[in-house]
């Protein structure tokens, strides 16, 4: 089992895209710290597929690299798109493509593993969700593309780990919160 991590945001069309921002926090920086922590905790089982600031290569190149990394590690695994939400909600979720039973299984496993640890960081609910066109059009678009480009035995999920603009979730962006998120992913899937 291999986790190929794609941190959200950072570049878009050669320009820097910070994602959601609130106070001094920037989504692109938070998810990169999370990805780095995952890699540090499980170097044999995690690769990170990111872009340098200013790069003109896009998500399709990252997805291709992630699929190749999974193939090189036995052909079974998940492409994990990491994000933070905005809009002052009180939950975290792991979304999966509705066509992917494997993605649903991973999403359910993470929601169960993360519920209690993330609640200590102020997250009210942790859930597994379908990345639907109606409810989460941007999430659905990411998962649809990933699903169509990944081989059998590989799934794609997208995690919105908490709300960057919810003050109750502020400890999610500390070293302890980043470590907690990384550990729940590893506990659920490896």
N, CA, C and O of each residue as an XYZ file, in Angstrom:
760
protein
N       0.846     -1.190      0.000
C       0.000      0.000      0.000
C       0.889      1.251      0.000
O       1.782      1.393      0.836
N       0.629      2.142     -0.944
C       1.430      3.354     -1.057
C       0.516      4.568     -1.106
O      -0.525      4.537     -1.762
N       0.896      5.630     -0.420
C       0.155      6.888     -0.435
C       0.936      7.906     -1.246
O       2.068      8.249     -0.902
N       0.336      8.386     -2.315
C       0.942      9.417     -3.155
C       0.206     10.721     -2.849
O      -0.960     10.878     -3.212
N       0.876     11.640     -2.193
C       0.251     12.853     -1.670
C       0.396     13.996     -2.673
O       1.493     14.278     -3.155
N      -0.717     14.646     -2.978
C      -0.705     15.848     -3.813
C      -1.222     17.009     -2.961
O      -2.430     17.114     -2.749
N      -0.346     17.876     -2.473
C      -0.811     19.041     -1.713
C      -1.571     20.000     -2.621
O      -1.140     20.275     -3.740
N      -2.677     20.497     -2.148
C      -3.492     21.387     -2.960
C      -2.899     22.781     -3.096
O      -2.173     23.259     -2.224
N      -3.222     23.407     -4.196
C      -2.852     24.799     -4.475
C      -1.334     24.942     -4.630
O      -0.624     23.945     -4.764
N      -0.854     26.155     -4.612
C       0.573     26.383     -4.813
C       0.872     26.988     -6.163
O       1.542     28.018     -6.241
N       0.387     26.367     -7.241
C       0.579     26.958     -8.565
C      -0.680     26.759     -9.381
O      -1.419     25.793     -9.193
N      -0.906     27.674    -10.273
C      -2.000     27.536    -11.241
C      -1.635     28.369    -12.459
O      -1.531     29.593    -12.376
N      -1.442     27.708    -13.577
C      -1.082     28.426    -14.789
C       0.198     29.229    -14.656
O       0.342     30.283    -15.274
N       1.135     28.729    -13.845
C       2.395     29.429    -13.665
C       2.365     30.513    -12.612
O       3.390     31.139    -12.342
N       1.204     30.751    -12.007
C       1.100     31.754    -10.942
C       0.896     31.086     -9.602
O       0.317     30.003     -9.523
N       1.366     31.720     -8.559
C       1.200     31.168     -7.221
C      -0.251     31.292     -6.778
O      -0.836     32.373     -6.848
N      -0.829     30.189     -6.322
C      -2.209     30.141     -5.839
C      -2.179     29.711     -4.379
O      -1.924     28.541     -4.094
N      -2.434     30.632     -3.440
C      -2.314     30.274     -2.026
C      -3.454     29.422     -1.498
O      -3.352     28.879     -0.398
N      -4.538     29.290     -2.253
C      -5.714     28.623     -1.716
C      -6.402     29.523     -0.712
O      -6.327     30.747     -0.818
N      -7.067     28.934      0.253
C      -7.766     29.719      1.278
C      -6.755     30.376      2.209
O      -5.733     29.777      2.543
N      -7.038     31.595      2.624
C      -6.191     32.293      3.598
C      -7.070     32.869      4.693
O      -8.224     33.234      4.465
N      -6.499     32.942      5.885
C      -7.234     33.523      7.018
C      -6.208     33.933      8.069
O      -5.391     33.120      8.499
N      -6.257     35.199      8.480
C      -5.251     35.666      9.433
C      -3.872     35.462      8.832
O      -3.597     35.910      7.719
N      -3.020     34.794      9.564
C      -1.669     34.534      9.068
C      -1.519     33.169      8.431
O      -0.408     32.765      8.088
N      -2.632     32.443      8.264
C      -2.555     31.075      7.742
C      -2.839     31.044      6.234
O      -3.688     31.780      5.729
N      -2.108     30.176      5.536
C      -2.237     30.034      4.089
C      -2.379     28.542      3.782
O      -1.531     27.734      4.162
N      -3.460     28.194      3.092
C      -3.741     26.785      2.819
C      -2.582     26.073      2.136
O      -2.212     24.971      2.542
N      -2.005     26.680      1.111
C      -0.927     26.026      0.371
C       0.243     25.666      1.288
O       0.874     24.625      1.105
N       0.532     26.511      2.262
C       1.639     26.229      3.183
C       1.262     25.154      4.194
O       2.083     24.298      4.526
N       0.022     25.194      4.685
C      -0.426     24.197      5.657
C      -0.370     22.797      5.063
O       0.162     21.880      5.689
N      -0.920     22.620      3.850
C      -0.969     21.270      3.288
C       0.420     20.780      2.886
O       0.658     19.573      2.860
N       1.332     21.686      2.574
C       2.703     21.261      2.323
C       3.384     20.768      3.601
O       4.139     19.796      3.571
N       3.121     21.424      4.695
C       3.646     20.938      5.983
C       3.066     19.572      6.326
O       3.779     18.704      6.832
N       1.775     19.374      6.054
C       1.157     18.077      6.307
C       1.784     16.990      5.438
O       2.080     15.893      5.912
N       1.982     17.312      4.158
C       2.589     16.340      3.244
C       4.010     15.986      3.689
O       4.395     14.817      3.668
N       4.781     16.983      4.085
C       6.156     16.742      4.541
C       6.168     15.860      5.780
O       7.037     15.000      5.927
N       5.209     16.070      6.666
C       5.144     15.267      7.901
C       4.794     13.815      7.572
O       5.372     12.891      8.145
N       3.857     13.616      6.658
C       3.525     12.257      6.239
C       4.750     11.543      5.665
O       5.012     10.382      5.978
N       5.481     12.248      4.832
C       6.685     11.658      4.219
C       7.730     11.308      5.276
O       8.377     10.263      5.202
N       7.886     12.192      6.256
C       8.860     11.954      7.320
C       8.470     10.754      8.185
O       9.330      9.963      8.573
N       7.185     10.618      8.485
C       6.713      9.532      9.348
C       6.742      8.175      8.654
O       6.927      7.153      9.314
N       6.561      8.148      7.326
C       6.501      6.866      6.612
C       7.222      6.967      5.265
O       6.584      6.881      4.216
N       8.549      7.149      5.285
C       9.282      7.384      4.038
C       9.208      6.242      3.031
O       9.367      6.475      1.833
N       8.970      5.013      3.488
C       8.885      3.877      2.570
C       7.515      3.776      1.915
O       7.368      3.118      0.885
N       6.516      4.420      2.500
C       5.133      4.243      2.049
C       4.488      5.504      1.503
O       3.346      5.457      1.045
N       5.198      6.643      1.539
C       4.607      7.917      1.132
C       5.548      8.633      0.174
O       6.750      8.737      0.423
N       4.982      9.126     -0.929
C       5.699     10.070     -1.780
C       4.854     11.334     -1.882
O       3.631     11.292     -1.750
N       5.523     12.452     -2.117
C       4.833     13.741     -2.239
C       5.064     14.257     -3.654
O       6.195     14.275     -4.141
N       3.984     14.676     -4.308
C       4.045     15.132     -5.701
C       3.573     16.576     -5.745
O       2.376     16.863     -5.773
N       4.539     17.465     -5.750
C       4.277     18.890     -5.617
C       4.961     19.625     -6.757
O       5.704     19.036     -7.542
N       4.699     20.913     -6.833
C       5.313     21.747     -7.860
C       6.075     22.889     -7.228
O       5.689     23.401     -6.177
N       7.145     23.282     -7.864
C       7.856     24.475     -7.430
C       7.014     25.699     -7.776
O       6.291     25.704     -8.773
N       7.112     26.726     -6.953
C       6.389     27.965     -7.226
C       6.796     28.487     -8.602
O       7.979     28.538     -8.939
N       5.788     28.875     -9.391
C       6.051     29.391    -10.724
C       6.063     28.340    -11.816
O       6.143     28.673    -12.998
N       5.983     27.052    -11.424
C       5.992     25.999    -12.431
C       4.735     26.075    -13.295
O       3.662     26.424    -12.803
N       4.864     25.752    -14.565
C       3.702     25.735    -15.447
C       3.121     24.333    -15.596
O       2.111     24.155    -16.277
N       3.721     23.371    -14.991
C       3.146     22.025    -15.035
C       1.923     21.990    -14.124
O       1.889     22.694    -13.115
N       0.936     21.196    -14.457
C      -0.308     21.227    -13.705
C      -0.628     19.931    -12.988
O       0.224     19.063    -12.798
N      -1.887     19.836    -12.600
C      -2.351     18.693    -11.827
C      -2.204     17.387    -12.605
O      -1.914     16.354    -12.003
N      -2.393     17.402    -13.907
C      -2.303     16.149    -14.651
C      -0.898     15.553    -14.551
O      -0.754     14.332    -14.478
N       0.135     16.391    -14.548
C       1.507     15.897    -14.382
C       1.692     15.314    -12.985
O       2.347     14.287    -12.809
N       1.099     15.991    -11.988
C       1.201     15.468    -10.622
C       0.471     14.134    -10.480
O       0.979     13.209     -9.847
N      -0.722     14.037    -11.072
C      -1.469     12.778    -10.986
C      -0.709     11.650    -11.673
O      -0.669     10.527    -11.172
N      -0.107     11.952    -12.823
C       0.668     10.932    -13.530
C       1.852     10.469    -12.690
O       2.120      9.271    -12.598
N       2.556     11.406    -12.082
C       3.697     11.053    -11.222
C       3.235     10.238    -10.019
O       3.906      9.289     -9.613
N       2.087     10.610     -9.449
C       1.557      9.873     -8.292
C       1.211      8.443     -8.692
O       1.526      7.506     -7.958
N       0.570      8.261     -9.841
C       0.235      6.910    -10.306
C       1.489      6.075    -10.549
O       1.522      4.889    -10.221
N       2.519      6.694    -11.124
C       3.775      5.968    -11.360
C       4.433      5.559    -10.045
O       4.996      4.469     -9.941
N       4.362      6.436     -9.041
C       4.948      6.098     -7.741
C       4.228      4.912     -7.115
O       4.864      4.037     -6.529
N       2.906      4.879     -7.238
C       2.148      3.750     -6.691
C       2.496      2.474     -7.449
O       2.681      1.421     -6.839
N       2.585      2.561     -8.765
C       2.956      1.388     -9.563
C       4.323      0.868     -9.167
O       4.535     -0.343     -9.107
N       5.255      1.773     -8.895
C       6.620      1.376     -8.507
C       6.673      0.742     -7.122
O       7.653      0.083     -6.776
N       5.614      0.939     -6.324
C       5.570      0.378     -4.973
C       4.531     -0.732     -4.860
O       3.899     -0.883     -3.814
N       4.350     -1.502     -5.916
C       3.477     -2.667     -5.842
C       2.119     -2.502     -6.503
O       1.382     -3.480     -6.630
N       1.768     -1.295     -6.928
C       0.545     -1.103     -7.693
C      -0.732     -0.929     -6.905
O      -1.810     -0.841     -7.494
N      -0.641     -0.875     -5.580
C      -1.829     -0.682     -4.758
C      -1.641      0.555     -3.895
O      -0.616      0.706     -3.229
N      -2.642      1.446     -3.907
C      -2.502      2.629     -3.074
C      -3.538      3.681     -3.373
O      -4.522      3.436     -4.071
N      -3.297      4.862     -2.828
C      -4.241      5.964     -2.964
C      -3.503      7.242     -3.319
O      -2.443      7.547     -2.772
N      -4.097      7.989     -4.259
C      -3.675      9.360     -4.501
C      -4.477     10.219     -3.531
O      -5.708     10.197     -3.547
N      -3.785     10.967     -2.698
C      -4.441     11.742     -1.645
C      -4.240     13.226     -1.915
O      -3.124     13.734     -1.811
N      -5.318     13.921     -2.261
C      -5.297     15.366     -2.462
C      -5.559     16.022     -1.103
O      -6.620     15.817     -0.513
N      -4.604     16.805     -0.607
C      -4.732     17.449      0.709
C      -5.182     18.897      0.558
O      -4.628     19.648     -0.246
N      -6.187     19.282      1.336
C      -6.712     20.648      1.317
C      -7.168     21.068      2.706
O      -7.291     20.240      3.608
N      -7.418     22.364      2.868
C      -8.134     22.929      4.019
C      -9.399     23.573      3.460
O      -9.417     24.046      2.324
N     -10.440     23.585      4.260
C     -11.696     24.185      3.832
C     -11.772     25.633      4.288
O     -10.907     26.102      5.028
N     -12.806     26.339      3.848
C     -13.087     27.696      4.302
C     -14.596     27.871      4.337
O     -15.319     27.189      3.611
N     -15.073     28.777      5.171
C     -16.514     28.983      5.306
C     -17.013     28.733      6.716
O     -18.216     28.622      6.953
N     -16.072     28.644      7.654
C     -16.375     28.522      9.089
C     -17.217     27.316      9.473
O     -17.972     27.373     10.443
N     -17.097     26.232      8.728
C     -17.757     24.994      9.119
C     -17.082     24.365     10.321
O     -16.100     24.899     10.836
N     -17.603     23.231     10.769
C     -17.089     22.597     11.980
C     -16.840     21.104     11.769
O     -17.157     20.287     12.633
N     -16.275     20.760     10.628
C     -16.067     19.354     10.339
C     -14.841     19.190      9.446
O     -14.282     20.163      8.941
N     -14.445     17.945      9.268
C     -13.432     17.551      8.293
C     -14.038     16.415      7.491
O     -14.908     15.704      7.994
N     -13.599     16.230      6.255
C     -14.112     15.083      5.518
C     -13.073     14.540      4.565
O     -12.124     15.219      4.172
N     -13.296     13.274      4.208
C     -12.509     12.612      3.172
C     -13.491     12.245      2.076
O     -14.371     11.411      2.289
N     -13.354     12.852      0.908
C     -14.276     12.625     -0.204
C     -13.698     11.594     -1.160
O     -12.486     11.511     -1.358
N     -14.598     10.809     -1.751
C     -14.188      9.792     -2.716
C     -15.080      9.879     -3.937
O     -16.190     10.407     -3.875
N     -14.588      9.360     -5.041
C     -15.376      9.304     -6.264
C     -16.493      8.276     -6.059
O     -16.221      7.188     -5.550
N     -17.740      8.583     -6.437
C     -18.837      7.638     -6.205
C     -18.671      6.316     -6.939
O     -19.301      5.326     -6.568
N     -17.828      6.281     -7.985
C     -17.622      5.037     -8.730
C     -16.572      4.141     -8.097
O     -16.393      3.001     -8.526
N     -15.871      4.642     -7.078
C     -14.724      3.910     -6.529
C     -15.048      3.299     -5.168
O     -15.118      4.002     -4.161
N     -15.245      1.981     -5.153
C     -15.468      1.276     -3.871
C     -14.229      1.354     -2.984
O     -14.324      1.476     -1.762
N     -13.070      1.282     -3.625
C     -11.820      1.358     -2.871
C     -11.681      2.731     -2.220
O     -11.312      2.831     -1.049
N     -11.976      3.790     -2.977
C     -11.929      5.130     -2.403
C     -12.892      5.281     -1.247
O     -12.558      5.896     -0.234
N     -14.090      4.724     -1.389
C     -15.076      4.788     -0.304
C     -14.554      4.073      0.937
O     -14.727      4.553      2.057
N     -13.915      2.927      0.733
C     -13.372      2.173      1.868
C     -12.300      2.968      2.600
O     -12.285      3.011      3.831
N     -11.394      3.604      1.837
C     -10.357      4.408      2.473
C     -10.945      5.615      3.191
O     -10.527      5.955      4.298
N     -11.922      6.262      2.550
C     -12.544      7.434      3.169
C     -13.236      7.067      4.475
O     -13.128      7.789      5.467
N     -13.951      5.935      4.471
C     -14.626      5.482      5.699
C     -13.612      5.161      6.793
O     -13.815      5.494      7.961
N     -12.515      4.508      6.399
C     -11.493      4.134      7.387
C     -10.864      5.369      8.011
O     -10.645      5.405      9.222
N     -10.566      6.395      7.191
C      -9.964      7.605      7.749
C     -10.940      8.350      8.656
O     -10.549      8.836      9.717
N     -12.209      8.444      8.246
C     -13.201      9.136      9.073
C     -13.295      8.488     10.451
O     -13.392      9.185     11.461
N     -13.269      7.166     10.494
C     -13.336      6.467     11.782
C     -12.075      6.692     12.606
O     -12.151      6.908     13.815
N     -10.912      6.640     11.952
C      -9.651      6.787     12.683
C      -9.442      8.211     13.186
O      -8.884      8.417     14.264
N      -9.890      9.196     12.404
C      -9.585     10.595     12.713
C     -10.573     11.249     13.670
O     -10.266     12.299     14.236
N     -11.752     10.660     13.868
C     -12.824     11.335     14.620
C     -12.375     11.789     16.006
O     -12.523     12.960     16.356
N     -11.829     10.872     16.791
C     -11.455     11.239     18.169
C     -10.199     12.110     18.214
O     -10.201     13.115     18.925
N      -9.128     11.774     17.491
C      -7.951     12.655     17.542
C      -8.224     14.076     17.048
O      -7.739     15.042     17.637
N      -9.003     14.207     15.960
C      -9.271     15.547     15.444
C     -10.226     16.334     16.321
O     -10.176     17.564     16.344
N     -11.107     15.632     17.052
C     -12.012     16.351     17.960
C     -11.219     17.063     19.054
O     -11.669     18.081     19.580
N     -10.047     16.538     19.399
C      -9.197     17.205     20.402
C      -8.633     18.511     19.872
O      -8.146     19.339     20.642
N      -8.696     18.700     18.550
C      -8.239     19.944     17.935
C      -9.414     20.833     17.539
O      -9.247     21.763     16.749
N     -10.593     20.559     18.076
C     -11.746     21.422     17.855
C     -12.619     21.063     16.672
O     -13.582     21.774     16.386
N     -12.308     19.971     15.971
C     -13.109     19.565     14.821
C     -14.328     18.800     15.324
O     -14.192     17.755     15.960
N     -15.521     19.325     15.036
C     -16.740     18.736     15.578
C     -17.084     17.376     14.992
O     -17.457     16.466     15.733
N     -16.966     17.218     13.686
C     -17.322     15.970     13.030
C     -16.272     15.617     11.983
O     -15.683     16.497     11.356
N     -16.051     14.334     11.807
C     -15.169     13.843     10.750
C     -15.978     12.837      9.959
O     -16.526     11.896     10.533
N     -16.062     13.021      8.646
C     -16.941     12.154      7.896
C     -16.358     11.752      6.548
O     -15.422     12.363      6.032
N     -16.949     10.708      6.008
C     -16.664     10.235      4.660
C     -17.772     10.765      3.763
O     -18.949     10.685      4.117
N     -17.405     11.308      2.602
C     -18.399     11.913      1.716
C     -18.148     11.509      0.272
O     -17.022     11.221     -0.131
N     -19.224     11.498     -0.485
C     -19.097     11.371     -1.936
C     -18.756     12.746     -2.491
O     -19.400     13.735     -2.141
N     -17.751     12.814     -3.354
C     -17.414     14.087     -3.987
C     -18.391     14.366     -5.115
O     -18.084     14.137     -6.285
N     -19.577     14.864     -4.755
C     -20.657     15.006     -5.728
C     -20.560     16.313     -6.512
O     -20.017     17.306     -6.029
N     -21.096     16.289     -7.727
C     -21.101     17.464     -8.587
C     -21.930     18.589     -7.962
O     -21.589     19.763     -8.105
N     -23.012     18.234     -7.272
C     -23.906     19.242     -6.719
C     -23.350     19.850     -5.427
O     -23.300     21.072     -5.288
N     -22.935     19.005     -4.492
C     -22.523     19.499     -3.175
C     -21.118     20.087     -3.194
O     -20.880     21.154     -2.627
N     -20.194     19.400     -3.841
C     -18.789     19.826     -3.857
C     -18.288     19.807     -5.296
O     -17.535     18.901     -5.652
N     -18.669     20.765     -6.139
C     -18.278     20.696     -7.557
C     -16.768     20.697     -7.784
O     -16.285     20.004     -8.679
N     -16.016     21.458     -6.995
C     -14.556     21.475     -7.183
C     -13.930     20.151     -6.772
O     -13.035     19.640     -7.444
N     -14.415     19.597     -5.651
C     -13.929     18.292     -5.194
C     -14.257     17.227     -6.235
O     -13.411     16.401     -6.577
N     -15.478     17.253     -6.730
C     -15.906     16.273     -7.736
C     -15.012     16.347     -8.968
O     -14.633     15.315     -9.522
N     -14.675     17.550     -9.397
C     -13.843     17.702    -10.589
C     -12.464     17.083    -10.385
O     -11.955     16.394    -11.270
N     -11.858     17.324     -9.223
C     -10.537     16.748     -8.926
C     -10.613     15.229     -8.911
O      -9.781     14.558     -9.523
N     -11.610     14.680     -8.213
C     -11.715     13.227     -8.093
C     -12.073     12.572     -9.421
O     -11.562     11.497     -9.735
N     -12.938     13.200    -10.200
C     -13.323     12.646    -11.500
C     -12.101     12.496    -12.395
O     -11.914     11.463    -13.039
N     -11.266     13.540    -12.430
C     -10.061     13.457    -13.265
C      -9.100     12.397    -12.735
O      -8.547     11.611    -13.504
N      -8.906     12.379    -11.422
C      -7.993     11.394    -10.850
C      -8.492      9.982    -11.097
O      -7.713      9.097    -11.453
N      -9.795      9.767    -10.910
C     -10.345      8.425    -11.082
C     -10.171      7.941    -12.511
O      -9.838      6.779    -12.741
N     -10.396      8.829    -13.472
C     -10.320      8.425    -14.870
C      -8.885      8.157    -15.318
O      -8.671      7.509    -16.342
N      -7.906      8.645    -14.568
C      -6.505      8.512    -14.979
C      -5.723      7.493    -14.158
O      -4.528      7.304    -14.388
N      -6.379      6.835    -13.205
C      -5.647      5.905    -12.349
C      -5.951      4.468    -12.735
O      -7.074      4.155    -13.130
N      -4.957      3.587    -12.623
C      -5.175      2.178    -12.971
C      -5.947      1.442    -11.870
O      -6.166      1.979    -10.784
N      -6.348      0.221    -12.169
C      -7.024     -0.611    -11.173
C      -6.128     -0.787     -9.954
O      -4.905     -0.854    -10.077
N      -6.740     -0.861     -8.785
C      -5.981     -1.009     -7.544
C      -5.528      0.302     -6.958
O      -4.926      0.330     -5.885
N      -5.815      1.412     -7.659
C      -5.444      2.739     -7.179
C      -6.727      3.562     -7.075
O      -7.571      3.519     -7.970
N      -6.869      4.296     -6.002
C      -8.027      5.174     -5.879
C      -7.533      6.584     -5.591
O      -6.359      6.803     -5.292
N      -8.451      7.527     -5.686
C      -8.144      8.912     -5.343
C      -9.143      9.387     -4.305
O     -10.340      9.120     -4.407
N      -8.643     10.088     -3.314
C      -9.498     10.712     -2.310
C      -9.028     12.147     -2.121
O      -7.893     12.487     -2.455
N      -9.903     12.982     -1.586
C      -9.552     14.371     -1.298
C      -9.950     14.668      0.135
O     -11.101     14.473      0.526
N      -8.992     15.141      0.913
C      -9.242     15.454      2.321
C      -9.301     16.955      2.529
O      -8.370     17.680      2.179
N     -10.407     17.415      3.104
C     -10.517     18.769      3.649
C     -10.357     18.584      5.146
O     -11.288     18.160      5.830
N      -9.161     18.907      5.659
C      -8.809     18.475      7.005
C      -9.487     19.292      8.095
O      -9.668     18.784      9.202
N      -9.867     20.527      7.829
C     -10.567     21.376      8.795
C     -10.815     22.707      8.103
O     -10.501     22.870      6.924
N     -11.378     23.657      8.838
C     -11.691     24.968      8.256
C     -10.658     25.994      8.699
O     -10.507     26.272      9.888
N      -9.955     26.544      7.730
C      -8.876     27.481      8.023
C      -9.389     28.730      8.732
O      -8.645     29.369      9.477
N     -10.676     29.087      8.504
C     -11.226     30.307      9.103
C     -12.126     30.034     10.302
O     -12.892     30.907     10.712
N     -12.042     28.837     10.866
C     -12.756     28.535     12.109
C     -11.756     28.621     13.259
O     -10.849     27.792     13.334
N     -11.894     29.607     14.165
C     -10.927     29.753     15.252
C     -10.801     28.505     16.124
O      -9.748     28.273     16.716
N     -11.863     27.697     16.209
C     -11.797     26.463     17.005
C     -10.841     25.449     16.398
O     -10.372     24.551     17.098
N     -10.547     25.573     15.127
C      -9.662     24.627     14.450
C      -8.216     25.110     14.398
O      -7.384     24.496     13.731
N      -7.915     26.188     15.084
C      -6.587     26.799     14.953
C      -5.457     25.847     15.321
O      -4.372     25.925     14.745
N      -5.700     24.950     16.272
C      -4.607     24.052     16.663
C      -4.315     22.996     15.603
O      -3.315     22.285     15.703
N      -5.185     22.879     14.574
C      -4.892     21.963     13.474
C      -3.683     22.420     12.667
O      -3.055     21.616     11.977
N      -3.357     23.699     12.750
C      -2.264     24.213     11.923
C      -0.946     24.278     12.693
O       0.078     24.663     12.127
N      -0.958     23.909     13.971
C       0.274     23.834     14.756
C       1.006     22.536     14.417
O       0.469     21.669     13.729
N       2.227     22.419     14.905
C       2.979     21.182     14.674
C       2.222     19.970     15.210
O       2.209     18.914     14.578
N       1.588     20.122     16.383
C       0.851     19.012     16.983
C      -0.344     18.624     16.117
O      -0.611     17.438     15.921
N      -1.065     19.620     15.599
C      -2.213     19.333     14.748
C      -1.820     18.687     13.439
O      -2.477     17.751     12.982
N      -0.750     19.181     12.830
C      -0.248     18.601     11.583
C       0.171     17.159     11.824
O      -0.106     16.289     10.998
N       0.832     16.894     12.941
C       1.246     15.543     13.284
C       0.043     14.634     13.506
O       0.045     13.480     13.077
N      -0.990     15.155     14.179
C      -2.197     14.363     14.429
C      -2.860     13.955     13.132
O      -3.245     12.798     12.967
N      -2.999     14.897     12.209
C      -3.619     14.567     10.929
C      -2.807     13.505     10.199
O      -3.365     12.529      9.699
N      -1.500     13.691     10.137
C      -0.644     12.726      9.448
C      -0.760     11.350     10.071
O      -0.845     10.349      9.360
N      -0.765     11.293     11.393
C      -0.820      9.992     12.063
C      -2.145      9.289     11.843
O      -2.177      8.066     11.705
N      -3.252     10.045     11.807
C      -4.545      9.379     11.560
C      -4.600      8.780     10.157
O      -5.167      7.706      9.958
N      -4.010      9.475      9.188
C      -3.970      8.919      7.836
C      -3.169      7.614      7.801
O      -3.598      6.623      7.210
N      -2.017      7.633      8.435
C      -1.177      6.434      8.430
C      -1.838      5.300      9.204
O      -1.781      4.146      8.777
N      -2.461      5.612     10.333
C      -3.125      4.581     11.132
C      -4.285      3.946     10.367
O      -4.527      2.744     10.479
N      -4.994      4.756      9.596
C      -6.168      4.253      8.880
C      -5.788      3.424      7.655
O      -6.472      2.450      7.339
N      -4.719      3.789      6.964
C      -4.481      3.224      5.638
C      -3.243      2.355      5.513
O      -3.127      1.603      4.545
N      -2.324      2.429      6.445
C      -1.108      1.603      6.299
C      -1.074      0.473      7.316
O      -0.127     -0.313      7.334
